Amino acid sequence: MVEKSDLMDKIVSLCKRRGFVFPGSEIYGGLANSYEYGPAGVELKKNIIDAWWQYFVRSRPDMVGLDSSIILHPKTWVASGHVAGLTDSMVECKNCHTRTRADHLIEGALPEMKVEGKSESELDAIIQKNKIKCPTCGKVDWTQVRKFNLLFETSIGIVQESESKVYLRGETAQGIFLAFKNIMDSTRVRLPFGVGQTGKSFRNEITKGNFIFRTLEFEQAEIEYFFDPETTNWEELFETWKKDMWKFVTHVLGVKAESLRWRVHGDEERSFYSKRTEDMEYNFPFGFKELWGLAYRTDYDLKQHMQFSGANLEYTDPHTNKKFIPHVIEPAVGINRLMAMVLLDSYREEADRVYLALPPRLAPYKVAVFPLLANKQQLVDKAKEIYNTLIPHFTVAWDDRGNVGKRYYSQDEIGTPFCITVDFDTIEKDGMVTVRDRDTKEQPRVKVEDLVAYLSQKLA
């Protein structure tokens, strides 16, 4: 049994050791809140994205997809409220100049205290009253709490005089609202319908996150589900989305249900335009934290963009000719958080090994192929032949380093479901290979010509 307090350190170490996640810009000493996804990590992340896309977009007749620009017209973020409202409350230590989010500072020192929705002055009073120490230097000498905007600013224009301030998008959702009219005009979708999008978003976070839980740039998977509130019951629709999200996490990603819970946003925390917001939370080593948000945003976003752009974003009912602005329910999740959850939830330790019990569809490699001995050319040639045969069907790893036991250990830590070993009997006797199962450690012999069918059945 792995102690929860040690789990994050073990995952971070495994991720670097096995090529899942590296610190960002490490050769220059690193860049806080940034990470790079290595050969195994990029496969796992892509598999999670593909699973989400298949489940929520491709398999549903009421869904379409979009890939909007990372840099949108700057008025987008004024209209959405991000320029004025996407802020954190920041405080700085006067002694060591550590900057941190005031709410995180308080929650770290006073875990039982809830500070959602409190003003800067209220946060300031809590810090001063409880004499909360700086986690870096231990001093109690803070600046006043102040607002800090999270949008990354940049500029466009080839000469100084024509430069114009723009922002890296703080979320993918706004691109969906901007494309709403084009989607309506170019497709046959009718309400209710949703638009799904995955892609990078950027937030100038103040505090260091817990590994890939909170980063400067992150991958999002968002849906805006549009409907007519007069003909569709939003509360029933909200509950349907909750069930679909829960099923995806527990059935598709294979996460234990007992590690999940729903948390309703109180009035002080919920956005003013939202009638209801709930977070699906996962029990990370640092406690239950938001994994996936679900919000009923009413018609706020389309109304705002109509006002600021002058474009008509109304929907015309093809049966009644009624014109109105659709309402939306938004399920929004960070792929990086899904990945962190999957890694943590699948981590296993036994007396002789560590392994990731990843669902096969998520595993970076479905099968690994080894020659028993790397210095015996006939074994290497046969193993390469099998490797090339499997490549069109599965994501396959090749490994001829060290002995077979070390290769098994390495592939277990990566989460590879099956390992194939080519030995002398394969060539000289029976034309069969050893296929080791990651979870059971059983090692049946399988004919080379049956491998694709055998593995396809097992992986299904």
N, C-alpha and C positions, 0 to 999 in steps of 0.2 A: 504494500500500500504506500503510495507516494504522499508525503506530507504536503498539504496545500501551500504552506509557506515556502516550500522548496521548489514547487512545480514550475513557477515562471522561470527561475534561474536555469532549471534543467532544460526547459523548452528553448530558451535563448541560446544555450550552449549547443544543443542538438541542431538547431536551425543553422547556426554558423558552420558547425562541423560537417553537416551533410548537404550544404548548399541550398537551404531554403531561404534564409534571410541573412544579409550582411549589414553591418552599420554603414550608413551613407558616407561617402567621401572618406573612407577610413584612412587612406594613405596620407591624407592631409590633417589627420587628427580627428576626423569625424565632423558631422554637422548635426546638431541636436534635432531630434524629431524627424529624421530622414533615414530611410532604409532602402536597400537594393534587394531585389528578389532574384536569387540565384537559379541555377538550372532546375533544381527540384521545386523551388518555391514558385517559379513562374508557371510551371506545369500545374501545380496544385491550385494556384490562384485562377488560372484559366479554366480549369475543370469546375471550380465553384461558379465562376461566371457563366460557363456553358450550361451548367445544371440549372442555374437561376433562369437563364434565358429560355431554355427548353420548357421549364415548368410554368413560367409566368407569361411568356410571350408566344413562342411557337406553337404550343399545344392548346392555345385558347383562340377561338374564332372572334372574340371581342377585344383582342389586343393587337397592336401594331408596334413597330420599333422605330427608333430615331437615334441618330448620332449627331448631336448639335455641336457648335463650335465652343472651344474653351474660352475664347475671347469674344464676348458679346458687346453690343452697343452699351456704352456706359450708363445710359438712361435706364437700362434694364434693372440695374442694381439700386437706383434711386426709387424706381417704381415699386420694386419688390420690398423695399424697406431695409435692404442689407447695408446700404451706405450709412444710414442712421442707426440701425438696430442690431447689426451683427457685431456685437461687442462682448467683451469679457471685462470683468472688474479686476484690475491689476493692482498689485502692491509691490513695492521694491524695498529691499533691505538697504538702509543707508550705510551699513558697515561693509557688506561684501557685494552689494549691488545685484544680488539675486532677484530676479523678477518672477513672480508667481501669480497664479489666479487666486484671488482672495477667498473664493469659495472652497477651492482645493486646499488652501492653507488651513482654513478653519476645520474642514471635514477631516483633514489628516490629524489635527491636534484634538479635535472634539468629535469623534465618530458618530455620537448620538445626536448631534445637532443638525437640523435641517435648515439650509439657508437659501433654498430656491426662492427667487423673487424678491429677496431683500435688497434694499437700496445700498448705494455706496456708503452712505453715512451709517447705516445700520451695521454693515460689514465692518466698517472702521471701528465702531464702538465695541463689537464683539472681540476683535483682535486686541484692542487696548485693554478692555476689561479683564480678559483671560491671560494677558501678557504672553501671547503666543510667540514662541521662539522661531527664529529663522532656521529652517531645516539644514541649511548649509553651514552657517557659522555659529549658530546658537544664541545670537544677540536678539534683544527685543528693541529694535530701533527701525520702525517702518515709516515709509512715506504714507500720505493719505491715499486711500483707495480711489482709483480713477478709472474711467472707461478707456478701453483699448479696442480699436476696430480690427477685425480679423481678416478683412479683404486684402489680398495682395495687389498693390498698385503697380502698373507699368505704363508705358507710353507707346504710341504708334506715330509714325511719320519719319521720313528719311532726312529731314533737316530740322534744326532746333525750332525754327519759327512755326513749323506746322505740326509740332508734336501735340498729341492729345492724350490726356490721361484716360486709361482704361483699366479694367480689373481682370485678374484671373478669376474664373467663376468660383463662387463659394459653394455652389451646389449645382447639380445637373438639371434640377427641376425647371429652372427658369427658361432654359432652352426649349422645353416642351411647350410652355405657354406661348413663347414667341412663334413657334412653328404650328400652333393650333390651326390657324386659318389655312395654311398650306396643306396640312394633313387632311383637313376637311375637303378642300378643293381637289385634291389629287387622288383620293381613295373613296371607297364606298362605305366607309364606317358610319354607323349610326349609333346614337345614344341608346343605352350606356355602352361606352367603350373606354379602353385605356391605352396609354402610350408608355412604353417601357424604354429605358435608356440606361446604359452603363458607361462609365468613363471617369476620367480624373477630375477631381475638384481640389481646391487649394484653400487652406486657412492658416493664417499667421498665428498659430497657437503660441501662447505665452509659456506654458509649463511643459516640461518633459512628460511624455506619455508613458504608459506601461507597455514597453516594447512597441508592437505595431498597432496598439489600441488607439493611439492618438498621434497623428503625424501631420507634417506640413502639407503633404500631398497625399491623396488617398483615392481609392477607387470606390465609386458609388454605384448602386443599382437602385434606380428610382422609378416609380410608376405614378402617373397622374391618371386617375380613373374618373372620367367625366360622366355626369348623369343629370337627369331632370329631377329636381327634388319634389316636384308635384306628382310624378309617376313612379319614382323609386324611393322606397323607404331607406333613408340614409343609415338608420340604426341597424337594420337587418343587413345592409351592405357592409357596414363596418364589421359586424360580427362574422360575416362570411370571409372577409379579408383576414381577420384574426385567425380563423381556422386554417386558411390556406397557408399563412405564414408559419403557423405552428407545425403543420404537416410537413412543410418543406424542410424545416430545421430538424425535426425528429425522424422523418422517414427518408428524405433524400440525402441529407447531410449526416444522418445517423447519430445525432446528439441525444444524450440521455435527457428525458423529459424532466426528471427531478432537478436538473441543473438550470431550469428555465422558470420564469414567472412573468406575469404581466403587472405593470405598474401604471396607474392612472395619474396623469398630470393634474395637479390642483389648480385652482383659479389663479394663484400667484405665479405659477410656472408656465401655464399654457399661453400660447400666443393669443393676442387679443382677437384675431380673426378666426381662431379655431374653436369650433363648438365642442370638440372632443379630441383629446390626444392621449395615446397610450404607448408605452414602450415595452417591447419584449426584452427582458433582461436575462443575461447569462451570469452564472455564478463564477466569475473569474477569480484567480487567486487573491485579488485585491477587493473582492466583494461583488455583489450584484451590481452590474453596470449596463447601461443601454447597449443593446445589440441592434435593435430594429425599431424604428418609429412608425406609428400609424396615426395619421391626423385627418380630420375632416376640416378642410380649409375653406369650405363654402365657395362663394364665387369671387373671393377677394383678389386672387392673382389676375384672372382675366380682366376684372374690372379695373385694376390698377394699370395694366398695360394698355387697355383701351383709352384710359384717361391720359396717360403720358405719351402715347404714340399717335393717338387720333384714329387708329385703325378700328374697324368694326369687327369684333370678335364674338358677335352673337351667333347662336345656333338657330337654324330654322327647321322646325319639325316638318319632315316631308309629308306627313299625313294631315296635320292641322294648320300648317303655315305659321304656327306660333313662334315668335322670336323671343329668345331669352338668353341669358348668360348661364352656361352650365356650372354646376357645382362640382367639386372634386374631393375625392378621398385619396390620400397619398401614403403608400407604404414606401419607406426609404431606409435603405440599409447600406452600411459600409462593408465592402467586400473584404477589406483588411481585417475588420473585426470578426467577420464570419470565418476567415482563415485562422485568426488567432484562436477562436473558439474551437474549431475543428482540430487544430493541433493539440490544444490542451485536453480536449475531451477524449482524444484517441491515444493519449500517451499511456503506455503500460510498462511496468517493470516486473521482471521475473528474476529468479536467482542467477540465471546465466545470461540474461539478455535484456535489452530495452527494445521496444518496438512500438510503432504507430499502427493502431488497429483501424486504419482508414477504410471507409467503404471503397470497394474496388473502383467504382466510377470516379472517385476523387483522387486516388493514388497517382502520384506523378508518373510512375512506371507500373504497368500491369504485370510485367514479367521481366526477369533478368536471366541472362544466359551466360554460363561459365564453361570453360574447358577445365577438366579436373586439374590438369597441370599446364601452366602457361608456356613451359619449355618443350612441350611435345607437339610438334607441328601438326601431326595428324589429328590430334584432339582439337587444336585451335582451328584448323580448317573446317572440321565438321561442326564445331560450335558456331563458327562464322556463317556457315551454310544455313544452319537452323535459325540463327539471328536474322539473316536476310529473308528467310521464309516467313518469319513472324512479323516483321516490320510493317507490311501492308495492313495487318489486322489489329495490331496492338502498339502501345507505346512501350518500347523495349529498351532495357539497359544492358550494356555489355560490361563485364567485370572479370579481369584476369589477374588482379593484384592479390598477393599473399596467398594463403591457403583458403580452402573452401569454407572453413568455419568462420574466418574473418569476413569473407564475402557475404555469408548469411547474416552475420551481425550487422554489417553495413546496410544491406538491403532491408533488414528488419527495421532499422532506425529510419529509413526513408519511407517505409510503409509498403514496400513492394509485395503484392499478394502471393506471387509464385516465383520460384527460382528453379531454373533448369540446369542440370549438370551433365555434361558429356564426358563419359569415362571410356576406358578401353573396351568394356563389354558392348558399348554402343557401336563400336567399329568392328570388333572381332567376333561378337556372338549374336546378340539378339536385336540389334537395331533399335534399342530402347534407351530412354534417358530417365534420369531421376527428376521428378517434379516435386519440389518441397513446398508445402503449404505454410504460409506465414503464421496463421493463427493456431493450427493444430500441430505443426511441425512434422506431420506425416509426410512420407517420401515414397509414393508409389512409383512404379516403373511404367512408362507410357511409350508406345511406339512413336517414332519420329513423325510418321505420316498421319498420325491421329492427333498431333499436338494442337493444331488450330481448333479442331472440333472440341477437344477436351477442355482447353482453356476458355473457349467461348461459352461453353456450358457452365463452367465454374464461375466465370466472371459475371455471367448473367444473373 
